[in-house]
Amino acid sequence: MKLFHKERGKEVVYVQMQDIMYLMHELDIGIPASIVSKLFGGGTVIVTDENRFEFVKFSNEKEVKYFKDLDFILDYREYKDLTDEQLDKKWRELADKLNGIAEKWNGMSIDERKKNAELYTEYQKIDYMLKFLKEVYDVKHGARVMPFPNFIK
């Protein structure tokens, strides 16, 4: 998840380590070197279940824009006040999209799949969104505790 916030008149973004690891290891999209440097600049970081939900702050304008453009990383504030029914509706919409992509993908030949690799990437992104919709639901219902920055109430 990500959180946008104004600090000293400047927009910053807090992003969970889980999301950064997902970008680095699962998707074939570029990630700015400054983001990698921020996370690993002080040495080796091992992301485990104990720290994967911790937030890392980014204040560089380009970094903030980068995360703003990644719509598959959920902005917690867009979902935190939704009712269970609204979350369920969003879940069903995304699951329907996911199933549609899977049907299309499974109907393709290997050559067609190679030419449509972005379809598989889209599948991965929607699947990731579904996982984090579940995390939002769990936070709302007390089943998951997130180490949110202090400005989140």
Buried (B, 14 or more C-beta within 10 A) or exposed (E): BBBBBEEEEEEBBBBBBBBBBBBBEEBEEEBBEBBEEBBEEEEEEEBEEEEBBBBBBBBBEEBBEBBBEBEBBBBBEEBBEBEEEEBEEBBEEBBEBBEEBBEEBEEEEEEEEEEBEEBBBBBBBBBBBBEBBBBBBEBBEEEEEBEBEEEBE
